[in-house]
Amino acid sequence: METINLKLTVEETNKILQSLGSLPYLQVHQLIHKLQYQAGEQLNDRLATESETEQAVAEAKK
C-alpha cells in the first residue's frame, strides 16, 4: 500500500481524532490507534532531542 506523510499541528491532529471518535468504533479504531502511535513516536523523539539539547547546554555552562 502506498503511504503519504502529513504535517499537522498537535491541535489539528487532536481535532481529527475527535472527529473520528464520533464515528462507529469498528470503522475507525485501527486508524485512531495508528494516528496515536505515530504522533506519540514523533512527540517522544522531539522530547528526547530537547532533553539532550538541554543537557548539552547545561554541561557547556559548567
Secondary structure, 3 states (H helix, E strand, C coil): CCCCCCCCCHHHHHHHHHHHHCCCHHHHHHHHHHHHHHHHHHHHHHHHHHHHHHHHHHHHHC
